Amino acid sequence: MKKIILSAFIAIFSIGISQAQERPAKAERAERVAKVEARAEIRRDHVKDELNLTENQGQRIKAINMNSKEEIKKIMAMDELTRDQKKARIDAIQENKQAQIEAVLDKDQKKKYKEMLERRKEHRKANAERMKNRRKMLKDRKEDIEDRQRDMRKRKVEVEIED
């Protein structure tokens, strides 16, 4: 009888622990989503201000962005697609989104929008270069540490042989 009660207690306790571990993960995910949405709202406001969008234009562009976001989510959930296939489809969605957004803008806004996209592209390129350099630096550090560890093991073996 004691074994049954103990087994039941352990089972209930382990279920409680597993559920408690899931809660923080869900909370962290919700927090990350909230941060991403807040940054998106800031970007949207920045674009709206920089392009001097009307309220109608702002609403239409928001709808375009939301639709493309949903399409991208669907593609990312398709496990049967390879990474390259997903990238190709997402690139097509992005191109279509850009064309739809440009259709909403007037001539001056289109010019400013293209300039914004170019600045963003240059910024991403600079970030990619920085990350490439950082990865190289970390790889070099790792190799240096591995070399030092090999040297230390070699010295340890030499010391043990002398003793």
Secondary structure as UniProt FT lines:
FT   HELIX           2..51
FT   HELIX           55..76
FT   TURN            79..80
FT   HELIX           83..104
FT   HELIX           107..162
//
